[in-house]
Amino acid sequence: MGKEILKPDYIFESSWEVCNKVGGIYTVLSTRAKTLQDVMKDQIIFIGPDFWQKEESPYFREDKALFAEWQWEAKEHGLTVRVGRWTVPGEPIAVLVDFHPFFEKKDEIYGWLWEHYQVDSLHAYGDYDEASMFSYAAGLVVESFYNHYLLKTKKRVVYHANEWMCGLGALYINNVLPQIGTIFTTHATSIGRSIAGNQKPLYDYLFAYHGDQMAEELNMQSKHSIEKQTALHVDCFTTVSDITANECQELLDKPVDVVLPNGFDNSFVPKAATFTKKRKAARKRLLEVANALLGENLDDDTLIVSTSGRYEFRNKGIDVFVEAMNRLLRDKELKKKVLAFIEVPGWVGEPRKDLQERLESGKSYDTPLEVPQITHWLHNMSHDNVLGMMKYYDMHNRKEDHVKVIFLPCYLDSKDGIMDMTYYDVVLGNDLCIYPSYYEPWGYTPLEAVAFKVPCITTDLAGFGLWANKEFGRYGEIEDGVKVIHRTDYNYSEVADAIKDTVAKFSGMTKKQVDECRKHADDLSKKALWSEFIKYYYKAYDIALRKAEERTINNKVKK
């Protein structure tokens, strides 16, 4: 008989992205919230930074009656919090904390951190100070709440910190409340991301890199130091995929205790008739925008493909996507016209007035607009990577080109002035999504695509790609709903060819084959729901609680 798993009575989880939509971690936490809230019933409390003191937050609804007595007491002790609900499925409790008052104690806090955990904050710059002050404030929130409500109870409590930005708070809790089990999740090591982003080969030389030495070389000492010391001192150290687990072991000198793959909540994927209606609307809009920009008459038989994500030109494989589309221009196997979108937020200026006028007129045009590769003007038109690469390859979306590439350089939030639809409404309109990442600890974009029944191409350098291969028991092919391409530090050209060949192959598939492909994509996404992945979190909670109990017993014995 196995030991009974210890379950927490309370979970506090902190992240820079609680009620603050910045990147993928927002998706991890906000989609997982409902699964935990259903079980914990308001005893999971998320802690985030308060950026919205002057205006209404779109992600947070304040409730002054929630823990009113504690809110008042916290304020008396110099801790300004707002308590309410995170407006995501499950509506869990969120505490937003004002961390700005702690800047005046910054040196004292960093001194404490060095003295207790040898964290080097001397080389701090940029976002390090801001993140650290928030993290410290989050630790104080937990301490204050615990002392007010839980100190005299026998409740089991877990504190879960996400990313290096929340490391300081985890170490603070570890020190002042040893009875709380601490968990730290790194979603990507700061050094790994930096090595990859600096054009250095990460994977072939991973065994030879020394994290501390690379931190010095890349001027990342402080971020690396807090990340490494948090990993070494918390009760349970975790990451999101096997590929990042290797990175942690090599660069942080600490193997992870559990891998916590990122799940998905598909409650907002439209059902049946609504799905078909929304897919048609998305395709119609994408084609309208393209035709107005290009002076073309592309019809619904056009193969619509896209890539999206953060603007990390090499890490996200945007470079290899452009390369593949350039090669596809001359591919004899291509059976349809291809419309390829790059949906990546750049340094966007404003939506193009000339394009808006054409769209509003409702007419069709047979001449392209000037610069027919982009929908919004950028502040850095002459120094943009995507436009620069397209110019280098002479990709100007000419009439005779069977592949047209359009850069949509804005957040798809339904208010961009051109598409005016949300990302989730736009993704539905694709026939195929392509994410050829070089550095991708997990990879939400391919998971979101398959959840919307859109087959996709990814690589085995993405955590999601590795997971898909594991599910298939081999390398995924496009017929499985996910094509997983083998990618290394040096096979850029082969990856571009594999994408080109897969798109050409897909263009020749019958409707029946495509429907089959879409069904397989949907089936795979169901295996990555939070209901399937939450068990890994329970394992992490168990590890953290056992260590905390052991520590409490040892402390009592010492006394």
SULGI-V125099 format. One record per pair of residues at least 4 apart in sequence whose C-alpha atoms are under 7 Angstrom apart, sorted by the first residue. I is the first residue (numbers start at 1). J is the second residue. Records with the same first field share a line. If there is no record, write none. Layout:
I: J  J
This chain:
5: 542
6: 542  545
7: 541  542
8: 156  157  158  541
9: 43  155  156  157
10: 43  44  156  157  158
11: 43  44  45  157  158  159
12: 44  45  46  158  159  160
13: 45  46  47  159  160  161
14: 46  47  48  138  160  161  162  166
15: 47  48  161  162  166
16: 48  49  165
17: 21  22  25  26  48
18: 26  46  47  48
19: 48  59  60  86
21: 26
22: 26
24: 28  444
25: 29
26: 30
27: 31
28: 32  262
29: 33
30: 88
31: 264  265
32: 36  265  530
33: 37  90  92
34: 38  89  90
35: 39  530  531
36: 40
37: 41  42  44  90  92
40: 44
42: 92  93
45: 92  93  94
46: 93  94  95
47: 94  95  96  138
48: 95  96  97
49: 96  97  98  134
50: 96  97  98
52: 56  57
59: 86  87
60: 84  85  86  87
61: 84  85  86  87
62: 82  83  84  85
63: 83  84
64: 68  83
66: 83  84
67: 71
68: 72
69: 73
70: 74  145  148
71: 75  81
72: 76
73: 77
74: 78  79  80  144
75: 79  80
80: 97  98
81: 95  96  97  98
82: 95  96  97
83: 94  95  96
84: 93  94  95
85: 91  92  93  94
86: 91  92  93  94
87: 91
97: 137  138
99: 133  134  137
102: 106  133
103: 133
105: 109
106: 110
107: 111
108: 112
109: 113
110: 114  121
111: 115
112: 116
113: 117  118  119
114: 118  119  120
117: 229
119: 225  226  229
120: 222  225
121: 222
123: 221  222
124: 128  129  222
125: 129
127: 131
128: 132  223
129: 133
130: 134
131: 135  165
132: 136  165  168
133: 137
134: 138
135: 139  165  166  167  168  169
136: 140  168  169
137: 141
138: 142  169
139: 143  169  170  172  173
140: 144
141: 145
142: 146
143: 147
144: 148
145: 149
146: 150  151
147: 151
150: 155
157: 180  181
158: 180  181  182  541
159: 180  181  182  183
160: 182  183  184
161: 166  167  170  183  184  185
162: 166  184  185  186
163: 167  185  186  187
164: 186  223  226  227
166: 170
167: 171  226  227  230
168: 172
169: 173
170: 174  182
171: 175  230
172: 176
173: 177  178
174: 178  182  234
178: 548  551  552
179: 548  549  552
180: 548
181: 235  544  545  547  548
182: 234  235  236  544
183: 234  235  236  237  544
184: 231  234  236  237  238
185: 237  238  239
186: 238  239
187: 239  240  441
188: 193  244  441
189: 193  248
190: 194  223  224
191: 195  211  215  224
192: 196  247
193: 197
194: 198
195: 199  200  202
196: 200  201  202  315  439
197: 314  315
201: 205  489
202: 206  489
203: 489
204: 489
205: 209
206: 250
207: 250
210: 214  251
211: 215  251  252
212: 216
213: 217
214: 218
215: 219  220  221  224
216: 220  221
220: 224
221: 225
222: 226
223: 227
224: 228
225: 229
226: 230
227: 231
228: 232  252
229: 233
230: 234
231: 237  254
232: 254
235: 544  547
236: 257  540  543  544
237: 256  257
238: 256  257  258  259  260
239: 244  245  256  259  260
240: 244  259  260  261  262  441  442
241: 245  259  260  261  441  442  463
242: 246  259  463
243: 247  441  463
244: 248  441
245: 249  255  256
246: 250
247: 251
248: 252  253  254  255
249: 253  254  255
258: 540
260: 536  537
261: 533
263: 528  529  530  533
264: 528  529  530
265: 529  530
266: 451
269: 452
270: 274  275
271: 275
272: 276
273: 277
274: 278
275: 279
276: 280
277: 281
278: 282  425
279: 283  428  429
280: 284  429
281: 285
282: 286  425  426  428  429
283: 287  429
284: 288
285: 289  419
286: 290
287: 291  298
288: 292
289: 293  359
290: 294
291: 295  296  297  298
292: 355  358  359  364  365
293: 355  368  369  372
294: 367  368  369  372
295: 365  366  367  368
296: 365  366
298: 302
302: 336  337  338  339
303: 336  337  338  339  431  507
304: 338  339  340  430  431  432
305: 339  340  341  430  431  432  433
306: 340  341  342  430  432  433  434
307: 341  342  343  433  434  435
308: 342  343  344
309: 344  445
310: 344  345
311: 344  345  346
312: 316
313: 317  318  319
314: 318  319  438
315: 437  438  439
316: 435  436  437  438  439
317: 321  435  436  437  438
318: 322
319: 323
320: 324  492  496
321: 325  436  496
322: 326
323: 327  496
324: 328  496  497  499  500
325: 329  403  500
327: 331  500
328: 500
329: 401  402  403
333: 504
334: 504  507
335: 504  507  508
336: 507
337: 402  403
338: 402  403  404
339: 403  404  405
340: 404  405  406
341: 405  406  407  408
342: 406  407  408
343: 407  408  409
344: 408  409  410
345: 409  410  411
346: 409  410
347: 378  379  380
348: 376  377  378  379  409  410
349: 376  377  378  379
350: 376  377
351: 375  376  377  417  418
352: 356  375  376  377
353: 357
354: 358
355: 359
356: 360  418
357: 361
358: 362
368: 372
372: 396  397
373: 396  397  405  406  407
374: 406  407  408
375: 407  408
376: 408  409
380: 384
383: 388
384: 388
385: 389
386: 390
387: 391
388: 392
389: 393
390: 394  395
391: 395
397: 401  404  405
410: 416
412: 416  421  422  423
413: 421  422  423
414: 420  421  422
415: 420
416: 420
421: 425  426
422: 426
423: 427
424: 428
427: 449
428: 452
430: 454
431: 454
432: 454  455  456
433: 449  454  455  456  457
434: 456  457  458
435: 446  457  458
436: 457  458  459
437: 458  459  461  462
438: 461
439: 461  462
440: 461  462  463
441: 462  463
442: 462  463  464
443: 447  462  463  464
444: 448
445: 449
446: 450  456
447: 451  525
448: 452
449: 453  454  455  456
450: 454  455  456  521  522  525
451: 522  525
453: 518  519  521  522
454: 518  521
455: 481  482  517  518  521
456: 481  482  483
457: 482  483  484
458: 465  483  484  485
459: 465  484  485  486  487
460: 465  466  484  485  486  487
461: 487
462: 466
463: 467
464: 468
465: 469  484
466: 470
467: 471
468: 472  476
469: 473  474  475  476
470: 474
472: 476
475: 484
476: 480  482  483  484
477: 482  483  484
478: 482  483
479: 517
480: 517  520  521
481: 517  518  520  521
482: 521
485: 495
487: 491  495
491: 495
492: 496
493: 497
494: 498
495: 499
496: 500
497: 501
498: 502
499: 503
500: 504
501: 505
502: 506
503: 507
504: 508
505: 509
509: 513  514
510: 514
511: 515
512: 516
513: 517
514: 518
515: 519
516: 520
517: 521
518: 522
519: 523
520: 524
521: 525
522: 526
525: 529
527: 532
528: 532  533
529: 533
530: 534
534: 538
535: 539
536: 540
537: 541
538: 542
539: 543
540: 544
541: 545
542: 546
543: 547
544: 548
545: 549
546: 550
547: 551
548: 552
549: 553
550: 554
551: 555
552: 556
553: 557
554: 558
555: 559
